[in-house]
Amino acid sequence: MRAEQITRQYYDAEAFRYDRTHGAGQYGAQYGIRTYYRPFWRKYIRKSDGILEIGCGTGVFTSELRKLCRSITAVELSPKMAAEARRRNVGVDIRIGSAHRLPFPAQRFDAVACINSFSYIVDQQQALREIARVLKPNGVLLIIDMNFRCPAYWIMYLTRHRRLKHFFHRLIQSNPEQLQALLQGNGFRVLHCAGGNFVPHGVGTLRARSFFIPLDRALGSHSFTQKFGMRIFCASQRPHTAQKSAQSNVYSFKYPPKGQ
């Protein structure tokens, strides 16, 4: 798949500087994790859970997730990003693979997490079928993703992120309503889907504390302005039953009647 190959090549080239250029070690990223990511994960992740992270990048969020669950496994498309993730998360099973063909048996995981990676998946319909396959009954899919309703992303794209031109046609569709419709259209039960966080990952302490955090506290407290936050926080539940055709590897997913 040509688009997936471009994605792999892009992240292979970015791996050595990714944490620096994308702010994984900056104060803004730590604020986002502390204020938004962890509270969101804790609502849906149990200590006894086994989790799969899709698109783990350099493993920053893998390190956070492994504190909340029994075990974590990760998949990353880029071999060089996966190498960085392994250095950061010694002992974690981090595999090179595609969201379109997850290398795991059916009903393996209690939860699947996609953190700032779902927008980059080329065939999201196929990825959701694979996610539903590897989730246990009543398992949850937790997506944190870019919200391109936020004006900051348009400014970043036009001024600094021209390297994203190969992905922009997919990223431009990333907003809470589109994501919720996609999940529901593929049989997932959406539990929560909203925007939030007005603090960019890449800002340092001074800019974060003097401007972005006060902005986040002002805008993040209103349901209307939340829609324009930099991130989407979406939790959904796997379709209740999976029935596999005897003639193929295709799964169909159904909910029980209401009230059951």
N, C-alpha and C positions, 0 to 999 in steps of 0.2 A: 504494500500500500504506500503510494508515493508520499502522501501527506504525513503519514506516520514516520516514514524515513526522514523527512525534513525535520520533524519534531525531535527525533533521536539525534540527528546531527547537530541541531541547534543547542541542545542541552549538553551534548558531549563537549562542544566548544566552550560553553559557559561554565562548566562544572568547577574549574579551578578558581574562578572568581565569583561564583554565584552568591555565596554568603555575604561577600563584601558589597557587591553591586545591588543585591536585592534586600539588604538590610537585616539579614537573619540575626546578626549580633548587635543591632542597633537598639536604642532605648524604645523606639516606636514599636518594633516587633515584640519586645518583651512586655510592653504595655498591652498590646493586643492580645497576647497569649494569656496574660494574667487577668485582664478585665473581661474578655469576651470568649476566647477559645476554651479555657479550662472550665468556666461555669457551664458553657454549652455542652461540652463533652460529659461532664459529671451528671447531667440530667439523664443521660441515656446509657452510660457505660457503667457496668458493675465490676467489682474487683475480681469476680470469677470468670469474666469474659475472655474469650480468645478473639483477637481483632486482626483484620487484614487492612493494611493501609495501601491504597493504590496511588502510585505516583509519589513516592516518598521523597524524591529529590535528594538533598544532602543529609536527610535524616534529622533535621531540627525538630519537626513535629513528632517523629517516631520516638525521640527521647522523652517528649512530654507525655505521649500516649502510654508508653510502657510503664509509667508510674501509676496509671489508673486501672490497669487490668492484669489478668493472670499471665497472658502471653500475647505477643504481637509478632506478626509476620508482615513483610512488606514486599511490594512489587514496584520496580522502576524500569522504565523503558530505556533509559540511557545508561550504558555500562559505566561511564565515568562518574555520573552522579551517584550510581549505586555504590561505587568504590568509596566515595566520600561518606556516604551514609553508613557503610560498614565500619569505617574508621571511627565514626562518632558513636556507633551502637554495637560495640563488641558483643558477640554472642547472639545477636538477633538474626533470624533467618530472613535475609534480604535477597530476593531473586530478580534476575533480569527477565522482564516479560511484558506483555501487552494486556491492557484492560479488555481487549477484544477476545483474548484467549487465556483466561486465568489458569495457571498450572496447578489447580487444586481440585480435589474431589467435591462432589455435591454435599451441601449442608455441613460445611466444615467450620464456619465462623459464626460467632454470636453477633458481631458487628463488622461493618466495612466502613472505613473512613477515607474520604477523598478531600485533601486539604490543599486548596489553591491549585488543583490539578484537573478537575472535572472539565473545565472549559477547553482544555487542550486535547481531550479525547476526540479522535476523528469521528468514529461511529458511536455516538452515545447510546443509541438504541441497542446495539449489540452489547455494549458494555453493561447496560442495565440488565440484559438477559443473563449475562455471565455473573453479575453481582447477585441477582436473585437466585441463581443456581447454587452459588457457594455459601449463601446465608442459610442458617438454621431457621426452622419455622419461628415466626415472630421476631426474627433478627432485624436489626436496624441498619439503615444506611445513613451516615452522617456526612454531609457535604458542607464545607466552608469554601466559598469560591469568590472570585472577583465579581463585583457588581458594576456593570458598565453603565448603569444609570447615574453613577457618581461622576460629576464633571471632571474630577481630578484625573481620571483615566484618559479622557479625551486630551487633556492638556499634556499628560505624560507621553501619550502616543505621538502627538504632533511635534513635541519638542525633544524628547530623549529616547523614545522606545521605537524607533523605526525598524529595529530588528524584529518587531512583532508583526510585520506586515503579512507574513505567511499564516498567522493565526487570527488576525483581526476579524475576519469574516465570521469566525466562530465566537470569539470573545464578545463581539458586539451584541450577540444574542443572550448574553449572560445577565439576567436580572431575576428577582424573586418570582415574578409572575410566570416567566417563561420556564424557569426550572420547575416550579410547582406543576405546571401543565404537562411538562415532559414526564415527570415522575408518575403523575396520575394516569397519563395516557399509556404508561407501561405497567399499570397495575399496582403501583406502590401506594400505600396509604400515608399521606403527608401528615405529620404530627406537628410540624412547626416550619415556617419558611418566612424569613424576614431579613431586611437589611440592617446594617449597624457598623459601628467603628469608623470614626472619621480621622483616625491617626495613622498616617502612612508608616509602613514598616521601616523605611529607610531614614527617618528623622532621628537626630540626636536628642540628648536630654534637654538642652536649652530650648530648642524650637518646640519640642513636644510639650514641655511644661509651661512655656510662655504663651503658646498659641493653640496647638492642636488639641491638647487635653481639655482646656476650657471650652474649645469649640465642640469637642465630642460630648462633653457633659451637657452643653446647652442644646445641641441638636439631637443627641441620642435619647433624650427623655420624651420626645414627641413621636407619636406613631407615624405622622405624615413625613417628617424629615428623616426618620429612620430609613425610609425607602431609598434615600440617596447616599447611605453609608457606603464605605469602600468594600464591604464584604457582604455576602449572603450567608446566612446560617440556616441550614435546612436539615431537618430530621424526618426520615420516612421509614415505614415498616414494610418488610417483605410481604408480598401477597401470601395469603394464609396457607394455601396448598399449592403444591407443584405436581403436575401430572405429566409423566414422560411417555411419549409415544413409543410403542413397541417397535416401530419401524424406523425411528430416527433418534437423534440426540436432542431434539427440540423439546423444551419444556413449555407448558402453558400454565399460567398462574391464575387462580381464582380466589375470591373472597367468600367467606361463609355468608349465609343470609343475615341481614341485619337483626340484631338482638341476640345472636349467638356468640 
